[in-house]
Amino acid sequence: MTEPPFRIWFHGTNEAGAKRIIDEGFRPGTYFARGLEDALEFGGPFVIWTALNIEPAIPGNWQMLVAEAVPAANILKIIHYWQHITFEASPIQSCKFFAEADFSAPPQETQS
């Protein structure tokens, strides 16, 4: 039987979790999401893009639980997403995401 192809899966976490995963890899029992938005919503602002050749137990499911450890070598990149919400005079709010590839402070707003 051939192995499934590698696909990108996303894991959201906090800063401490991201640093630990870089050092130690993913522990057994880690959840991965098929979509970036799900990783942000359920995991945290540090999203780890990971190459996995594991198929979910439920085909087509939006998330997957891995039974074995996944080495840090499978990490493609880590992005820290900062959420910036702007409230305007109208009752509608807009949301913008700023992506930073490191662990620094959020970008400073500029005056228009």
C-alpha positions as CSV (number, residue, x, y, z in Angstrom):
1,M,0.0,0.0,0.0
2,T,1.4,3.4,-0.9
3,E,1.5,6.3,1.6
4,P,-0.9,9.2,1.2
5,P,0.6,12.4,-0.3
6,F,1.8,15.2,1.9
7,R,-0.7,17.9,2.5
8,I,-0.5,21.2,4.5
9,W,-2.4,21.1,7.8
10,F,-2.6,24.0,10.3
11,H,-2.1,24.0,14.1
12,G,-3.0,27.1,16.1
13,T,-1.5,27.7,19.5
14,N,-0.1,30.4,21.8
15,E,3.4,31.8,21.9
16,A,4.7,29.4,24.5
17,G,3.2,26.4,22.7
18,A,4.8,27.5,19.4
19,K,8.2,27.8,21.0
20,R,7.8,24.3,22.6
21,I,6.7,22.8,19.3
22,I,9.7,24.2,17.5
23,D,12.0,22.6,20.1
24,E,10.2,19.3,20.6
25,G,7.8,18.7,17.7
26,F,4.1,17.9,18.1
27,R,3.0,15.4,20.8
28,P,0.7,12.5,20.2
29,G,-2.9,13.6,20.5
30,T,-2.3,17.0,18.7
31,Y,-5.2,18.4,16.6
32,F,-4.6,19.8,13.1
33,A,-7.1,21.8,11.0
34,R,-7.5,21.6,7.3
35,G,-8.2,25.4,7.1
36,L,-6.3,28.3,8.4
37,E,-9.4,30.0,9.9
38,D,-10.2,26.9,12.0
39,A,-6.7,26.9,13.4
40,L,-7.0,30.5,14.4
41,E,-10.4,30.2,15.9
42,F,-9.8,27.0,17.9
43,G,-6.1,27.1,18.6
44,G,-4.6,30.5,18.8
45,P,-2.8,33.3,17.0
46,F,0.4,31.4,16.3
47,V,-0.4,29.1,13.4
48,I,2.0,26.4,12.4
49,W,1.8,25.2,8.8
50,T,2.8,21.5,8.8
51,A,3.3,18.9,6.1
52,L,1.6,15.7,7.0
53,N,1.0,12.5,4.9
54,I,-1.7,11.2,7.3
55,E,-5.3,10.9,6.3
56,P,-8.0,11.9,8.8
57,A,-10.0,9.0,10.3
58,I,-13.1,10.7,8.9
59,P,-12.4,11.5,5.2
60,G,-13.1,15.2,4.4
61,N,-13.3,16.2,8.0
62,W,-12.1,19.7,8.8
63,Q,-9.8,18.5,11.6
64,M,-7.6,15.6,12.4
65,L,-6.1,14.1,15.6
66,V,-2.7,12.5,15.2
67,A,-2.0,9.4,17.2
68,E,1.8,9.6,17.0
69,A,4.4,12.4,17.5
70,V,5.1,14.6,14.5
71,P,8.7,15.9,14.3
72,A,9.5,19.6,14.1
73,A,11.1,18.9,10.7
74,N,7.6,18.7,9.3
75,I,7.0,22.4,10.1
76,L,6.8,24.5,6.9
77,K,6.4,27.9,8.6
78,I,4.9,29.7,11.6
79,I,2.9,32.9,11.3
80,H,1.7,35.0,14.2
81,Y,-1.6,36.6,13.2
82,W,-2.6,39.8,15.1
83,Q,-6.2,40.6,15.0
84,H,-7.0,44.3,14.7
85,I,-10.7,45.3,15.0
86,T,-11.8,48.8,13.9
87,F,-15.1,50.2,15.2
88,E,-16.6,52.9,13.0
89,A,-19.6,55.1,13.4
90,S,-21.8,52.5,11.7
91,P,-22.8,49.4,13.6
92,I,-20.8,47.3,11.2
93,Q,-17.3,46.4,12.4
94,S,-14.5,45.4,10.1
95,C,-11.7,43.0,10.9
96,K,-8.2,43.0,9.5
97,F,-5.5,40.5,10.1
98,F,-1.8,41.5,10.2
99,A,0.6,38.6,9.6
100,E,4.0,38.7,11.3
101,A,6.5,35.9,10.7
102,D,8.3,36.5,14.0
103,F,7.3,36.9,17.7
104,S,7.6,40.7,17.8
105,A,5.0,43.2,18.8
106,P,2.0,43.9,16.5
107,P,2.7,46.5,13.8
108,Q,2.2,50.1,14.6
109,E,-0.8,51.8,13.0
110,T,0.0,54.6,10.6
111,Q,-1.9,57.9,10.4
112,S,-3.9,58.4,7.2
